[in-house]
Amino acid sequence: MDRVWRYVLFLFLLAGICNMLPGTLTAQSVELPALTYDDSKISQKEIISCYEKVNQLIVAYPDSARQLFQRGIAQSNAQHYFYGVALHTIGLAHLQSDPKIALRLLSQVKKHVVNEQDADIRGMFYLLLSRVYNNLEYKDSAIAAAYELLKVALDQPGADPEEANSSLAYQTLAACYSNNQKDELLSIYYYEKALELEKKYKRSKYLGRIYFGLGSAYANSNNGDTLRDDGYRKGLHFLQQALPLLTKDTFLLLSAYQNISGVYGNLNDFDSARVYAQKSLAYSGAKAAALTRIQSYYLLGILSLRQNRFAEAINDLKNGLNLAKENGLRMKMVQFYLKLSYASDHMHQYDTALFYLKRYVDLQDSLVMEEKMKLTVRLELNFRSAEKDKTIAQKNLELNEQKNRIKTNKIWMAAGLLTSFCLLGWIILFRRNVQLRRGREAEQLKQELTLYQQGEEIRHLNAMIKGEEKERARLGRELHDGIVSQLAAVKLNMNIIRLKYPLADARQDYENMLLQLDETALDLRKTAHNLMPGILIEHGLVHALESYCEKTSNFTGIDIRFIYEAMIPRMEPDLELSLYRMVQELVQNIIKHAGAARALVQIDFHDPLLILTVEDNGTGIDLKTATLTGIGLSNLQSRVKALQGRMDIKGSPDRGTSVFLEFDLSLINKAGTS
């Protein structure tokens, strides 16, 4: 249950810090400028003046501001005024709801901004860039951008670090590090640096946000440790200080209420936790969006479950469920169904518990099925496109053959005419040409046969791999949809039997049997997810590998690190699945044979090359005497060959093993469309 509170504690922390951009105003009545960026050519000074006016429209009139920023970019481009282009592009990127679009806009002006002498525009650029990377979950890139922002603030001539950018840089760094519980001490350090600046120069603009972030960081640093509570106590102190300073910021105020409730819950002070959860519900009911009210109901439901007040928990969870249904938030509905099933089971309402459990399973499967249907449609469209391209290629081939036949006939006609004038010379020349042509045709035929054999071998390997993956998916669905659901129903029926026929002497054995059922269902669900990795379809190769390494590390005790570049592109689903299986095979070999304590999985992309590296510090192998014909490595070699890739294994006894896989995506894409 502590994991739930840790999730609640940091639900809104990062979003609050990311909104702190220069020029952003609270919603208010702002009059549109009478004349801004008209069709006539205006001076550079007028461009900057218009930008300052448009910047005030961002909150009140975002659509108008977006159009005016675009016109400002056009005016600046017309005059080759790159400072104006960069300034307006940053403003336009700030208005984008899609972080990928914002990142593309910022990339377009990066070369102009980094060489710009004006520290303000560089500060705005790096602050927004860090926010965008955070939203895309590129932690390392977000931290690098935040450090650039700090460098801009501290390197200004004659400067005392009292500028707002210094405080913002420290807050941004703290928010970046707060994503990972291992980095909470760094998060606390940078929040305290920002707090020191705010107090030193007696400013209050960001004080409430800093108290909020510092309190959340201290609370999270406790890391669910039930033997100590100093982190929770310090966090509660700073969160209480933040409350009176956040009265004008509805979003952060509600976040503070919910975080305080979560801290009190971890301290087992459920009455205080309930008070702040109810404050969040009452406040959000009047001023905030439905999502915040849903979260408040969920908090109250979890509190009631922890206090064994199951009737109240059911009431709160039902209210949240109804609100989630009204707003079509099916992911939230899944959470409520699961908790309602748990609460109903403890109220001995087994039919109701089974009803909610079925709703949970059905909705969860429906969400997974929708993603699969989307993938199926994309694959069908790709298949039809490939068939059309194949038909066009065949028609072109037939046309070329017909042209070749016509050309050959013309040659023979000319040869007949020439024979009547110079028969002897023609015979000699003809024989020579025939021999040369036959030699070329024989060589060409040999090359085509070799290419055809290679292509057939690759297609055969691809068919085998796809067949294996279909079988994995079928087994995963049968385990997940059939056996796991049946085990859950068996557990409910056994509970009913226990109530009807009490067995006092065998109670402990019965409880052990139920525990074994839970463990069996969990193992089967893990196996089903490994056979049918849904995270790969939903979030792509990088997130799937990161999750796999983390889970495998926790399960085996081997320290498996995962490293990747910030911009690994999404690829075709079949390709991502093959790469995922290769890493699985290599990691399983490390677990079974290497005797390693540490391992590293790394993925790099240097267009068009994709490079996978898997290393360990285990017993290693002697390449002179080792055989690489095991089933696992044989499957791996087949997958690499099917993707026209290259595999290199390096190792020596007692020095670990390194496996390098390299794939040319341009060759794979070309093969996929041929």
C-alpha positions in Angstrom: 0.0 0.0 0.0 3.0 2.4 0.6 3.5 2.4 -3.2 0.1 4.0 -3.7 1.0 6.8 -1.4 4.3 7.4 -3.1 2.5 7.7 -6.4 0.0 10.1 -5.0 2.8 12.1 -3.3 4.5 13.1 -6.6 1.4 13.1 -8.9 1.5 16.9 -9.6 5.1 17.9 -8.5 6.7 18.0 -11.9 3.8 19.7 -13.8 3.8 22.5 -11.2 7.5 23.3 -11.8 7.3 23.0 -15.6 4.7 25.8 -15.8 7.2 28.4 -14.4 8.1 30.1 -17.7 9.0 33.8 -18.1 6.1 35.8 -19.5 3.4 33.4 -18.4 0.5 35.2 -16.7 -2.5 34.1 -14.8 -5.8 34.3 -16.7 -7.0 37.8 -16.8 -8.7 40.2 -19.2 -6.2 41.3 -21.8 -7.2 43.5 -24.7 -6.0 42.4 -28.2 -3.6 44.9 -29.7 -5.3 47.1 -32.3 -2.6 46.5 -34.9 0.0 43.7 -34.6 2.1 42.3 -37.5 0.2 43.9 -40.3 1.1 43.1 -43.9 3.5 46.0 -44.2 7.2 45.6 -43.4 8.0 46.6 -39.8 11.3 47.3 -38.1 13.2 44.9 -35.8 12.4 47.1 -32.8 8.7 47.0 -33.7 8.9 43.2 -34.0 10.2 43.0 -30.4 7.5 45.4 -29.2 4.8 43.3 -30.8 6.2 40.2 -29.2 6.0 41.7 -25.8 2.3 42.5 -26.4 1.5 39.1 -27.8 3.3 37.4 -24.9 0.6 38.8 -22.6 -2.1 36.9 -24.6 -0.8 33.4 -24.0 -3.2 32.5 -21.2 -6.2 34.7 -22.0 -6.1 34.2 -25.8 -3.9 31.2 -26.7 -5.4 30.8 -30.2 -4.8 34.4 -31.1 -1.3 34.3 -29.6 -0.5 31.2 -31.7 -1.5 33.0 -34.9 0.4 36.1 -34.0 3.6 34.2 -33.1 3.4 32.5 -36.6 3.1 35.9 -38.3 6.0 37.2 -36.2 8.1 34.3 -37.4 7.2 35.1 -41.0 8.1 38.9 -40.5 11.4 38.0 -38.9 12.3 35.5 -41.6 11.6 38.0 -44.3 14.2 40.4 -42.7 16.7 37.6 -41.8 16.2 38.7 -38.2 17.1 35.4 -36.5 16.7 36.8 -33.0 13.1 37.6 -33.7 12.6 34.1 -35.3 14.0 32.4 -32.2 12.0 34.5 -29.8 8.6 33.9 -31.6 9.4 30.2 -32.1 10.0 29.7 -28.4 6.7 31.4 -27.7 4.9 29.1 -30.2 6.6 26.0 -28.7 5.3 27.1 -25.3 1.7 26.9 -26.6 2.0 23.3 -27.9 0.2 20.6 -26.1 2.2 17.9 -27.9 5.8 17.8 -26.5 7.1 16.2 -29.7 5.9 19.2 -31.8 7.4 21.6 -29.2 10.7 19.8 -29.3 10.8 20.0 -33.1 10.2 23.7 -33.0 12.9 24.2 -30.4 15.4 22.2 -32.5 14.8 24.5 -35.5 16.1 27.5 -33.6 18.7 25.9 -31.3 21.6 26.9 -33.6 20.5 30.6 -33.4 19.8 30.6 -29.6 23.1 28.9 -28.4 25.2 31.6 -30.1 23.0 34.5 -29.0 24.5 37.0 -26.6 21.2 37.9 -24.9 21.0 35.7 -21.7 17.2 36.1 -21.4 16.4 34.3 -24.6 18.9 31.5 -23.8 17.4 31.2 -20.4 13.8 30.9 -21.8 15.0 28.4 -24.4 16.7 26.0 -21.9 13.9 26.3 -19.4 11.3 25.3 -21.9 13.6 22.6 -23.4 14.0 21.0 -20.0 10.3 21.0 -19.5 9.7 19.3 -22.9 12.3 16.6 -22.2 10.7 16.0 -18.9 7.3 15.5 -20.5 8.9 13.1 -23.0 10.5 11.3 -20.0 14.0 11.9 -21.4 15.6 12.4 -17.9 19.2 12.8 -18.9 18.4 15.4 -21.6 16.1 17.3 -19.2 18.9 17.5 -16.6 21.4 18.6 -19.2 19.1 21.4 -20.3 18.5 22.5 -16.7 22.3 22.7 -16.1 22.6 24.9 -19.3 19.9 27.2 -17.8 21.9 27.4 -14.5 25.0 28.2 -16.5 23.3 31.0 -18.3 22.1 32.5 -15.0 25.5 32.3 -13.2 27.6 33.4 -16.1 26.0 36.8 -16.7 28.6 39.6 -16.5 28.9 41.1 -13.0 26.4 38.9 -11.7 25.2 38.0 -8.4 23.0 34.9 -8.7 19.9 36.8 -7.6 18.2 36.7 -11.0 15.0 34.7 -11.2 16.6 32.4 -13.7 19.0 31.1 -11.0 16.1 30.1 -8.8 14.2 28.6 -11.7 17.2 26.6 -12.7 17.6 25.1 -9.3 13.9 24.3 -9.1 14.0 22.7 -12.6 17.0 20.5 -11.6 15.2 19.5 -8.4 12.1 18.5 -10.4 14.2 16.5 -12.8 15.9 14.5 -10.0 12.6 14.0 -8.1 11.5 11.5 -10.8 13.8 8.8 -9.3 13.7 7.9 -5.6 17.5 7.2 -5.8 18.1 10.9 -6.6 15.9 12.5 -3.9 18.9 13.9 -2.0 19.9 15.8 -5.1 16.4 17.0 -5.5 16.4 18.3 -1.9 19.8 19.9 -2.4 18.6 22.0 -5.4 15.3 22.9 -3.8 17.2 24.2 -0.7 19.5 26.2 -3.0 16.5 27.8 -4.6 14.9 28.5 -1.2 18.2 30.2 0.0 18.0 32.6 -3.0 14.4 33.4 -2.4 15.0 34.2 1.3 18.2 36.0 0.6 16.6 38.5 -1.8 13.2 38.5 0.1 11.2 37.3 -2.9 7.9 35.4 -2.6 7.1 34.7 -6.2 8.2 31.1 -6.2 8.3 30.5 -2.4 5.1 28.4 -2.3 6.2 26.2 -5.2 9.6 25.6 -3.5 8.1 24.7 -0.2 5.7 22.3 -2.0 8.6 20.7 -4.0 10.8 20.5 -0.9 8.1 18.9 1.2 7.3 16.4 -1.4 11.0 15.5 -1.9 11.6 15.0 1.8 8.5 12.8 2.1 9.5 10.7 -0.9 13.0 10.3 0.5 11.5 8.3 3.3 11.0 5.6 0.6 8.2 3.8 2.5 10.5 2.9 5.4 8.2 2.0 8.3 11.0 2.0 10.9 11.7 5.8 10.6 9.6 8.8 9.8 12.0 11.7 9.7 11.5 12.2 6.0 7.7 12.2 6.4 7.9 14.7 9.3 10.1 17.2 7.4 8.0 16.8 4.3 4.9 17.5 6.3 6.5 20.7 7.8 7.3 22.2 4.4 4.0 21.2 2.8 2.1 22.9 5.7 4.3 26.1 5.0 3.3 26.0 1.3 -0.5 26.0 1.9 -1.0 29.7 2.6 1.3 30.7 -0.3 -0.6 28.6 -2.9 -4.1 30.1 -2.5 -3.9 31.6 -6.0 -2.6 28.4 -7.6 -5.5 26.0 -7.6 -3.6 23.1 -9.1 -0.7 23.1 -6.7 -3.0 23.8 -3.7 -5.0 20.7 -4.4 -1.7 18.8 -5.0 -0.5 20.0 -1.5 -3.8 18.8 0.1 -3.4 15.4 -1.5 0.3 15.1 -0.7 -0.3 16.0 3.0 -3.1 13.4 3.1 -0.7 10.9 1.7 2.0 11.7 4.3 -0.4 11.4 7.2 -1.5 8.1 5.7 2.1 6.8 5.8 2.3 8.0 9.4 -0.8 6.0 10.2 -2.6 9.2 11.2 -5.7 8.3 9.3 -8.0 10.9 10.8 -5.7 13.8 9.7 -5.2 12.1 6.3 -9.0 12.0 5.8 -9.4 15.7 6.8 -7.0 16.8 4.0 -8.4 14.4 1.5 -11.9 15.8 2.2 -10.5 19.3 1.8 -9.1 18.4 -1.5 -12.5 16.9 -2.5 -14.5 20.0 -1.3 -12.2 22.5 -3.0 -11.9 20.5 -6.2 -15.6 20.1 -6.4 -16.0 23.8 -6.9 -12.9 25.0 -8.8 -11.1 22.1 -10.4 -11.5 19.6 -13.2 -13.2 16.2 -12.9 -9.8 14.4 -12.9 -8.9 16.1 -9.6 -12.2 15.1 -8.0 -11.7 11.5 -9.2 -8.3 11.5 -7.5 -9.8 12.8 -4.3 -12.4 10.1 -4.2 -9.7 7.5 -4.9 -7.6 8.9 -1.9 -10.6 8.6 0.4 -11.3 5.1 -0.8 -7.8 4.0 -0.2 -7.8 5.5 3.3 -11.0 3.7 4.2 -9.6 0.4 3.0 -6.5 0.9 5.2 -8.8 1.5 8.2 -10.9 -1.5 7.3 -13.9 0.8 6.8 -15.1 -1.1 3.8 -18.6 0.3 3.6 -17.2 3.9 3.4 -14.6 2.8 0.9 -17.2 1.3 -1.4 -19.2 4.5 -1.2 -16.2 6.8 -2.1 -15.0 4.4 -4.8 -18.4 4.2 -6.4 -18.6 8.1 -6.5 -15.2 8.2 -8.2 -16.2 5.4 -10.6 -19.4 7.2 -11.6 -17.4 10.4 -12.3 -14.8 8.5 -14.3 -17.6 6.9 -16.4 -19.2 10.3 -17.0 -15.8 11.6 -18.4 -14.9 8.4 -20.3 -11.7 7.9 -18.3 -11.5 4.1 -18.7 -8.0 3.7 -17.3 -9.3 5.2 -14.0 -12.3 3.0 -14.2 -10.0 -0.1 -14.2 -8.4 1.1 -10.9 -11.8 1.6 -9.2 -13.2 -1.8 -10.3 -10.1 -3.5 -8.8 -10.4 -1.7 -5.4 -14.2 -2.2 -5.3 -13.7 -5.9 -5.9 -11.3 -6.0 -3.0 -13.6 -4.1 -0.7 -16.7 -6.2 -1.6 -14.7 -9.3 -0.9 -13.9 -8.1 2.6 -17.6 -7.2 3.1 -18.4 -10.9 2.2 -20.4 -9.6 -0.8 -18.8 -12.3 -3.0 -21.2 -11.9 -5.9 -20.6 -8.2 -6.0 -16.8 -8.8 -5.7 -16.9 -11.2 -8.6 -19.0 -8.7 -10.6 -16.4 -6.0 -10.2 -13.6 -8.4 -10.8 -15.1 -9.4 -14.1 -15.7 -5.8 -15.0 -12.0 -5.1 -14.2 -10.8 -8.1 -16.3 -13.2 -7.2 -19.2 -12.3 -3.6 -19.3 -8.5 -4.3 -19.0 -8.8 -6.8 -21.9 -10.8 -4.4 -23.9 -8.2 -1.7 -23.6 -5.5 -4.2 -24.6 -7.7 -5.5 -27.5 -8.2 -1.9 -28.8 -4.5 -1.4 -29.1 -4.2 -4.8 -30.8 -6.9 -3.8 -33.3 -5.2 -0.6 -34.1 -2.0 -2.5 -34.7 -3.8 -5.1 -36.9 -5.3 -2.3 -39.0 -1.8 -0.7 -39.5 -0.4 -4.1 -40.4 -3.2 -4.8 -42.9 -2.7 -1.4 -44.6 1.0 -2.0 -44.8 0.3 -5.5 -46.3 -2.0 -4.1 -48.9 0.4 -1.3 -49.8 3.2 -4.0 -50.2 0.9 -6.1 -52.5 0.2 -3.0 -54.7 3.9 -2.2 -55.0 4.6 -5.9 -55.9 1.9 -5.8 -58.7 3.4 -2.5 -60.1 6.9 -4.0 -60.0 5.7 -7.1 -61.9 4.0 -5.0 -64.6 7.2 -2.9 -65.0 9.2 -6.1 -65.3 6.9 -7.4 -68.1 7.2 -4.1 -69.9 11.0 -4.2 -69.7 11.0 -7.8 -71.0 8.8 -6.8 -74.0 11.1 -3.9 -74.8 14.1 -6.2 -74.6 12.4 -8.6 -77.0 11.7 -5.8 -79.5 15.3 -4.6 -79.2 16.6 -8.1 -79.8 14.5 -8.5 -83.0 15.8 -5.2 -84.3 19.4 -6.4 -83.7 18.7 -9.7 -85.6 17.2 -7.8 -88.6 20.3 -5.5 -88.8 22.5 -8.6 -88.5 20.7 -10.2 -91.5 21.3 -7.1 -93.7 24.9 -6.9 -92.7 25.4 -10.6 -93.5 24.8 -10.1 -97.2 27.7 -7.6 -97.4 30.2 -9.2 -95.1 29.4 -12.8 -94.3 32.8 -13.9 -93.1 33.3 -10.9 -90.9 29.9 -11.2 -89.5 30.3 -14.8 -88.6 33.5 -14.1 -86.7 31.9 -11.1 -84.9 28.6 -12.9 -84.3 30.4 -15.9 -82.6 32.4 -13.6 -80.5 29.3 -11.6 -79.4 27.4 -14.8 -78.7 30.1 -16.1 -76.4 30.4 -12.8 -74.5 26.6 -12.6 -74.1 26.4 -16.1 -72.9 29.1 -15.5 -70.4 27.4 -12.3 -69.1 24.0 -14.1 -68.9 25.5 -17.0 -67.1 27.2 -14.7 -64.6 24.0 -12.7 -64.2 21.9 -15.9 -63.8 24.4 -17.1 -61.1 24.1 -13.8 -59.2 20.3 -13.8 -59.4 20.2 -17.4 -58.2 22.4 -16.6 -55.3 20.3 -13.5 -54.3 17.1 -15.6 -54.7 18.5 -18.3 -52.4 19.5 -15.7 -49.8 16.1 -14.1 -50.0 14.3 -17.4 -49.6 16.4 -18.3 -46.6 15.7 -14.9 -45.0 11.9 -15.2 -45.7 12.0 -18.7 -44.2 13.7 -17.4 -41.1 11.2 -14.5 -40.8 8.2 -16.9 -41.2 9.7 -19.1 -38.4 10.1 -16.1 -36.1 6.6 -14.8 -36.8 5.2 -18.3 -36.2 7.0 -18.4 -32.8 5.7 -15.0 -31.9 2.1 -15.9 -32.8 2.4 -19.0 -30.6 3.8 -16.9 -27.8 0.9 -14.5 -28.1 -1.6 -17.4 -28.2 -0.2 -19.0 -25.0 0.0 -15.6 -23.3 -3.7 -14.9 -24.1 -4.7 -18.4 -22.9 -2.8 -17.9 -19.6 -4.1 -14.4 -19.0 -7.7 -14.7 -20.2 -8.3 -18.3 -19.1 -6.2 -19.7 -16.2 -5.6 -16.5 -14.3 -9.4 -15.6 -14.3 -10.3 -19.1 -13.3 -7.9 -19.0 -10.4 -9.5 -15.8 -9.2 -12.9 -17.4 -9.4 -11.6 -20.5 -7.5 -10.3 -18.2 -4.7 -13.7 -16.5 -4.4 -15.5 -19.9 -4.3 -13.1 -21.2 -1.7 -13.9 -18.1 0.5 -17.6 -18.9 0.1 -16.9 -22.5 1.2 -14.9 -21.3 4.2 -17.8 -19.2 5.4 -20.4 -22.0 4.9 -18.3 -24.8 6.4 -15.9 -23.4 9.1 -12.9 -25.6 9.7 -11.2 -24.3 12.9 -8.5 -26.9 13.0 -7.5 -26.4 9.3 -7.8 -22.6 9.2 -4.1 -22.0 8.8 -3.8 -24.7 6.1 -6.7 -23.1 4.3 -5.1 -19.7 4.5 -1.8 -21.1 3.1 -3.8 -22.7 0.3 -5.3 -19.3 -0.6 -1.9 -17.7 -0.5 -0.5 -20.3 -2.9 -3.4 -19.6 -5.2 -2.5 -15.8 -5.2 1.2 -16.6 -5.8 0.3 -19.0 -8.7 -2.0 -16.4 -10.3 0.8 -13.8 -10.0 3.4 -16.2 -11.6 1.0 -17.0 -14.4 0.3 -13.3 -15.1 4.0 -12.6 -15.2 4.5 -15.5 -17.6 1.7 -14.2 -19.8 3.1 -10.7 -19.9 6.5 -12.1 -20.9 4.9 -14.1 -23.7 2.8 -11.1 -24.8 4.6 -7.9 -23.8 1.8 -5.3 -24.0 4.2 -2.5 -22.9 6.1 -3.0 -26.2 3.0 -2.3 -28.3 1.9 0.7 -26.1 5.1 2.5 -25.4 7.8 1.1 -27.7 11.1 -0.7 -27.5 12.9 1.6 -25.1 10.3 1.6 -22.4 9.8 -2.2 -22.8 13.5 -2.9 -22.4 13.8 -0.5 -19.5 10.9 -2.2 -17.7 12.2 -5.7 -18.5 15.7 -5.0 -17.2 14.3 -3.4 -14.0 11.9 -6.3 -13.3 14.5 -9.0 -14.1 17.0 -7.2 -11.9 14.6 -7.2 -9.0 13.6 -10.8 -9.5 17.2 -12.3 -10.0 19.3 -10.0 -7.8 21.6 -9.2 -10.7 22.3 -5.5 -11.1 21.0 -5.0 -14.7 21.5 -1.4 -16.0 19.7 -0.1 -19.0 21.2 2.9 -21.0 19.8 4.5 -24.1 20.1 7.7 -26.2 17.5 10.4 -25.8 16.1 10.0 -29.4 15.6 6.3 -30.2 13.0 6.3 -33.0 9.8 4.1 -33.0 10.1 1.3 -35.5 7.8 -1.3 -37.1 6.1 -3.5 -34.4 7.6 -6.7 -35.9 11.1 -5.2 -35.8 10.7 -3.9 -32.2 9.5 -7.3 -31.1 12.5 -9.1 -32.7 14.9 -6.8 -31.0 13.1 -7.2 -27.7 13.4 -11.0 -28.0 17.1 -10.8 -28.8 17.8 -8.8 -25.6 15.6 -11.3 -23.7 17.6 -14.2 -25.0 21.0 -12.6 -24.1 19.8 -11.6 -20.6 18.5 -15.2 -20.0 21.9 -16.6 -21.0 23.6 -14.3 -18.5 21.2 -15.5 -15.7 21.6 -19.2 -16.6 25.3 -19.4 -17.5 27.4 -16.3 -16.7 27.3 -16.3 -12.9 27.4 -12.5 -13.2 26.7 -9.9 -10.5 26.3 -7.0 -12.9 25.1 -6.6 -16.5 24.6 -3.7 -18.9 22.0 -3.4 -21.7 22.6 -0.5 -24.1 20.8 0.7 -27.2 22.3 3.4 -29.5 21.1 4.9 -32.8 23.3 6.6 -35.3 21.1 7.0 -38.4 20.7 4.5 -40.1 22.5 2.2 -37.7 20.9 0.7 -34.6 23.3 -0.9 -32.1 22.5 -3.2 -29.2 25.1 -4.1 -26.6 24.8 -6.6 -23.8 27.7 -7.1 -21.4 28.3 -8.9 -18.1 31.1 -9.4 -15.5 30.6 -13.1 -15.2 32.8 -16.1 -15.8 33.2 -15.2 -19.5 33.8 -17.6 -22.4 36.9 -18.9 -24.2 36.2 -18.1 -27.9 38.9 -20.5 -29.0 37.3 -23.5 -27.4 33.6 -22.5 -26.8 30.8 -23.7 -29.1 28.1 -21.2 -30.1 25.6 -23.8 -31.3 23.2 -23.8 -28.3 19.5 -23.5 -29.0 19.4 -19.9 -27.5 22.3 -18.6 -29.5 21.1 -20.5 -32.6 17.7 -18.7 -32.3 19.5 -15.4 -31.8 21.7 -15.9 -34.9 18.6 -16.7 -36.9 16.9 -13.5 -35.8 20.0 -11.4 -36.6 20.4 -13.1 -40.0 16.7 -12.5 -40.8 17.2 -8.8 -40.2 20.4 -8.7 -42.2 22.3 -7.7 -39.1 25.8 -8.4 -37.7 26.6 -10.1 -34.4 30.0 -9.9 -32.6 30.8 -11.8 -29.4 33.9 -10.9 -27.3 35.0 -12.5 -24.1 37.6 -14.3 -22.1 37.6 -16.5 -19.0 36.9 -14.6 -15.8 36.6 -11.3 -17.6 32.9 -11.4 -18.7 31.3 -11.5 -22.1 30.2 -8.7 -24.5 27.7 -9.2 -27.4 27.3 -6.5 -30.0 24.4 -6.5 -32.5 24.3 -4.0 -35.4 21.4 -3.4 -37.8 21.1 -1.1 -40.8 17.5 0.2 -40.6 17.6 1.4 -44.2 18.2 -2.2 -45.4 15.4 -3.5 -43.1 12.9 -0.8 -44.3 13.9 -1.4 -47.9 13.4 -5.2 -47.5 10.0 -4.6 -45.8 8.7 -2.6 -48.8 10.1 -4.8 -51.6 
